Amino acid sequence: MALRPYWKGYLKLSLVTCPVEMMPATSESEKVRFHTINEKTGNRVMSQYVDSLTGKPVRDDKQGKGYARGENDYVVLTEDEIDAVALDTVKTIDISGFVPADSIPWIYLEKPHYLTPGDKVGDEAFSVIREAMKASDVVGVSKLVVGRRERAVVLEPRDNGIVLWTLRFGDEVRRENEYFEDIDEEADDDALPLVRKLIKQRTKAWSPTMVSDPIQEALLALIDEKKKSLKPAKKTKAKKDDAAPASNVVNIMDVLRKSLEQDQKKKKAS
């Protein structure tokens, strides 16, 4: 069952726009996580923000954002001031260009997300963009605000949908030459055939079970045993999904023709 999208906005290519929804393609919710509890009472231990000098707790409505200028000296920004600098990329994935599908080094790919149409009206525009990228063997390049930081992203057509990858910043990527350059290039000619034979014997089809976590499985089994002696927790009703935004695409062919005309005029003008 598909989960509720954590981001809703628009996918835009020139004049073609359609509503889209995005969900992370990976999940950590299945990991075993522990709360800190009071062993004497069995109650959960809660954390709270306290003033670093007075040691007194600070209420939620009194907590602000501060940029450190010096020791215990901060430039304070309000939520309204932070929201005022929001970019268009907060709600719009505007594809600014395309690059060959295999031209982005794997190490720049950070986190995958599934991108899907936000409603049935936008299916046509979404599908045209997806299939055109497939036919051209390219991925789209754009930007998107994630966690109040504008990130570069690429859009990769995949089956009936699009996978959106956030990209690592250039200064986050370490060059492999710094680590690999001192390793011998030549391999032992006598040992090579034996290792290749061993590889062949152990080669089999990929399966997700190859990356299972035995420690987590053991923890889950232990937790399951302990749960048998406890009363079942009360179930809570799930909230209904928010209504998806309406599409502004009326006739996809007319919009595409206008987009091409605009691009041609820009080229002639330049």
N, C-alpha and C positions, 0 to 999 in steps of 0.2 A: 504494500500500500504506500502510495506517494505521500511524503511528508509535506507539511505546510511550508511554503516558500519563505525564506527569511529576507528576500529582497525582491521588490517589484519595481519595474521602471519601463524604459522604452529602448528598443533596438533601432538604430537609425543609420541609413545609408543614403546619403544625399537627401532627396525628398521622400524617400521611402521610410516610413516609420510604423512600428507595430509594438504593442505592449508585450512584455516578456516577464517571466518569473525565473528566479535563480535559486538553486539549492546547492550546498556543498556536495561534491561527488563522493567524498569520504566522510566517515563518521568515527568519533571516539566515544560515543555514548554507550557502546557495549563494553567498554573497559571497566574493570572492577575498580571502583573508587570508594574510599573510606572517609567517613566524617570523624572528626575528633570528638570524643565524648568524655563525660565525667564518669570514670569507672565506678565511683561510689554510688551515684544516683542513676546512671544510665542515660542521663540527659545529654543532648548535644551541646558542645561548647561553641558559642558564637563569638565571632571577631567583631571589633568595632574600631572606628577611627577616633584617635585621641590627639589632643594638641601636644606637639613635640616638646613644648616648654612647660605648660601648666599641668600636663598629664590628664586633663579633664576630657571626657567624651565630647565629640562634636556632632550635633544633630544633622540629619540629612539635609535639611533646608538651609543649613549654615555652611555647607561644604562647597567650595568653589574650585576653579582651576587656576594654578599659578605656575609661571615659568621662572625657574631659578635664575636670579641675577647675581646673587652672592649668597653667603651663608646666612640663613634665616631672612633672606631678602628676595621677594618675589614680585614679578609683574602679574597682577591679577586680571584675569579675563572672565567676563560673565558668559553664560550660555548663549545669550542673545548676540553678543559680540562674536562668538565663535561661529554661530549659525549664519551670521551675516557674510562671512567669507566663503560660504558654500559655493562650489562650482557647478556648472551644468552637468558634470559627470556624476553628480550625486544621484540623479535619476535617469540619465540618458547614456547609453553606450553608443557613441557616434563612431562608426568605423571610418577612420581617417585614411586608411590605406591597406594594401595587401602585400604579403611577402610569400615566396615559395614555401610550401608546407614543411619541407625538410631543412629549412635554412636556420631555424632557431636552435641553438645548442640546448641539449636536454637539461643542462644544469641551471638554465634560467627559468625553467618551468617550475613554479612553486606549488600552487594548490589548484586542483581542478574543481569546476562547478558545472552543474547541468543547467543549460539555458533552454527554456521551453516557451512556446507562445502563451501570452497571458489570457487570451480568449480565442474563440473559434473565428471571429472576424479577422484576427491578425494572422491566422494560419497561412494564408496565401502569401503574404509578404515575407513571413518568416521562411517558408519553404523555398521561395524563389532565391533569397539570399543564400540559404544553405546549399541548394543544388548548384548555384552558379559558382560557389567556392569549390565544391567537389569537382565540377567539370574543369575548372581552371587549375586545380591542384594547388590552391593557395589557402592561407589562413588570414583572417582579418586582424588588423592592429587597431587598438583603441585604448581609452583610459577610463577608469572607473574609481570613484571614491569608496574606499573600504576602510572602516574604522577611522574616519576623518583624515585619511591620507589618500592622495590620488595615486593609484597604481596603474602601471602599464599592463595591458591584458591582451591576449590573443584569443581569437574565436576559431575553433577547429570544428568543421562539420563532422558529425559522427552519427551514422544511421539516420534516424528521423529527427534528431535534435542537433544541438550545438554544444560542444564542451568549451567553456570559458576558462582559460588558465590565467591566474595572476602570475606576473613575472617578478623575479628577484631584481633588485636594483644592481647596477653594474658594480658598485663598491662592495656588494655582499658576496660576489663570486670570486673565489680564489682560483688562480690559474694553475692548471694541472702540471705545467712544465716545472714549476717550483718544486714539485714532489716527485715527478717521474723521471727527470732528466738524468739522474745518477744511476738509474737501474739499467742493468746490462740489456742490450738489444738482442743479442744472440742467445738461443736456447741450445741445450745439449742435444746433438743430433741422435744420439743413442737412446736417450730417454723420451724424446718426442713421440715416436711411434707407440710406445707403451702407454703414455698418458692419453694419446688420442684414442687408443683402444679402450682404455678405462672410461673415458668420456662417452664413447659410443655405447658401452654397456649400461651406463647410468642415465642415458638420455631418454626422456619420456615426455608425454604431453603435459602441458601446463595445467595445474589445478590450484584453486584457492587454498586447498588443504595444505599446500606446501609452505604457507606462511601463517599457519595456526600458532597460537601461543599456549604451550602446555602448562605454563605457570598459571595463566588466567583460567584455563580449564580446570585445574586442580582447585583454585580458589572458589570458582563457581560451584564445584561439587561440594566443597566444605560448607559454603554458604547455604546451599540447598538443603544439606543435612540439618543445619541449625534452624532453618526456616520452618521445618516440619513441626517443631515444637512451639512455634509462635502462631498467633491468630493472624488470619489474612488481613492485609491492609484494605481500607475502604477505597473503592474506585471513584475517580472524579470524572465528570463529563467533559469531553473535549469541546473547545470552542469552535464555532463555525468559521470557515475560511472567510477572509475579507473579500469583498467584491473586487474583481479584476478591473483595471482601467479600460475604458473603451478605446477601440482602435481608431486612428485618424486616416486609415487607408480606405479609399472609396473604390478607385479603379486602379489596380496595380500597373496595368500597361500604360495608362496616361501618366502616372507618376514616374515610371521608369523613363518614358520618352522625355519628360521635362528635365529629369536628372541628367540625361545624356546631353540635352541641349545646353544646359547650364555649364556642364564640364567643357563642352566644345567652345562656348563663348569665353570661358576663363582662359583656355589655351590660346585662342586667337588674340585676346587682349594682352596676354603676356608675351 
